[in-house]
Structures are given as C-alpha cells and as structure tokens.
Amino acid sequence: MRHDNNFDFLRVAAALAVLISHVRPLHDNTFPLGDLGAVGVFAFFSMSGYLVSASWERDPHAGRFLSRRALRIFPGLAAAIAFAAFVVGPLVTNLSFGDYIRSPLLLQYCRSILLYPMSFSLPGVFADNPFRDNVNGSLWTLPMEVFLYGSVMAISLTLRSSQARIAALASLLALCYGLEIRQASGIVLTMPTQELYRCASSFIVGALLWQLRDDFRLPDWSWMPIVVFLLAVHATAVEVWSLILLVPLATVSFANASYGFIRRAGRFGDVSYGLYVYAFLIQQTLMHYFPSIGVNRFFVWSAALSAMAGFASWHLIEKRAIKLKGTLSRRVSSAAAATS
C-alpha cells in the first residue's frame, strides 16, 4: 500500500458527511443531504476494515495490536468526554453546579470511556434543544469499531491461512446480510444489532479487499461508476445494501488512488477523528446559545469549529499518544517474553 494516497482526505470527508447529516435532526428537518451520514459511517468502517487488517498483517502480535488500537481510540475519546462533562456541561446545564456534579448521570456519562455501555446524556444539558438531552450522539459507532478490531484479531489468531480467513470473512458477511434481510433486532453488548450488521458488513468488505488485494486489485477509477450507480438507486428498495456493499468498494478504490492536492490533505495532521468526536457536541452547543441561527450559518460555523477541534485534538493529544506506540509495544513484547 503506497503512502501517497487519499486516505487522509477521505477520512475528513467522511467525518464532514456525518456532520452534514446531523444538521437535519439538530436544526432543520428539511436540510438536504441528510443521507450523507450513512455514506460517511460506511466509508469509515470500510477504511477501518482495510487498514486494521493491514496493521495486523504487518505485526501479528495480539498485545502490540491491542496497544496500537487503544492508543488511537481512547486518548482522544477521553479528552472529548472530559470536555463535554466538565467544561460544556457546567456551562449549559439548567441545574445548579452542585446538583450537576452530584447527579449520577455525570458519572454514567464519564463511564462511556469504557464504551460498554455508552451514555449520551448529561444532567440538564441541552434539555431545551430541538434534539433534546443528547450530548454526543456520534459516539455510538465507537463500541462497534472496537468490537470489530477484536474480531479481526480473533479471526487472524484462529485461522492462520489467508484462504481460511477469506472464507470466514465471507461467511460473516453473508450472515450479516441474512440477518439484515430478516430484520433481526436486539442488543449485543449494548449495541443495536441492526446497526451492527450494517457497520460490520462495511468493515468486513474492507477487510476482504485487503485480503484479496493481490487477486482483486480495484482500478483507481472504479469508484466513479459506483458513485453513479449509488446516485441512481437513491431512495429505492436496494439503496441500503447497495450502500453497505458498494461504498467500501468506492472508498478503497478512491483512497488507494493519488490525486494531486488531495493526497496532501494530511499535511496538517489527521484531524478526522477529533472532528468526528467533537462535531455533534459543537452543533448542540451552537443550538443552545443561538437557537435562531440560520441553517447555512449553523452548518458553516459547526464545520469550522469542529475542524479546529479536530486540529487541536490531533496536535495536543492524539499525535502524542501515537508516539507512545513504540514504547508501549516494546514493553508488551518484554512482558510477553518474561512470561514465556
């Protein structure tokens, strides 16, 4: 996989797509492009499936793999949760500071750093917003992301041959497809199963594309007809599964290409994760302080502030955490050697 690719750009585009989709429930139900959220989420999961599978193959060690994934997810998430709970929350709650601090909802929200279960409410926060009592709805995808990281590791440790892993992934994709057709619903590890099937399917397609990269090389231009097809089937009965299966193909094709200035999108850092985990909170805060703000201004301000939050998150927290990967990996290896 070459390094002069479009992955950085596409991650930011996916995060912005999710932000755009939240304008509709948070501000204006008539705002167009609300369906972009699903495209953004499926693109994120397909890139994760592809890149996490590549990461495992480069270094197939369970301890080091888990440490890398933890350092990518949890430091930025912990900062976002703390910022919401101890900076934004006390400023916008309709409770007194004492009642806010003593509320069990505060501790419950802070426990979301463990991912299972997630809590989305803080005491008295955003109680009068159009989308009430939800502090950061975007975080619902993170438990699924971490669950799927573990699944990649489990499959890779259990099945040593590439063909066996491909067969297992294809079987899991078929299972998700079948359960979606049956509209099987429920909760698994606090995760809604219907959303889990869909996100897992995109992740699995991404993982399969990595496993099949030598035999099934997507041309750099193949994303173009896929996008045309998806536009053609918009709002039809086949749209959801067309998105789930074809967005990963278009995503990996576009991401592995190298287009001029697009491939340099990461020169300021990878702002996508921070943009994603702060956008919903920023949008809700804007609606709290400026309830009559126009929809276009709301979108521009929320995108600009979220991009700045992503920039700060990367340079102040995430980049520094990632630098610890080497140190932590060496300690994990030393501990494993000492116990063997």
Secondary structure, DSSP 8 states (H G I E B T S, - for coil): --SSSSHHHHHHHHHHHHHHHHHHHHT-TT-S-TTHHHHHHHHHHHHHHHHHHHHHHHS--HHHHHHHHHHHHHHHHHHHHHHIIIIIHHHH-SS-HHHHHH-HHHHHHHGGGG-SS-----TTTTTTSSSTT-S-GGGGHHHHHHHHHHHHHHHHHH--SHHHHHHHHHHHHHHHHHHHHTT---EETTEEHHHHHHHHHHHHHHHHHHHTTTTS---TTTHHHHHHHHHHTTTSTTHHHHHHHHHHHHHHHHHHS--GGGGGGGGG---HHHHHHHHHHHHHHHHHH-TT--HHHHHHHHHHHHHHHHHHHIIIIIHHHHTTHHHHHHHHHHHHHHH-
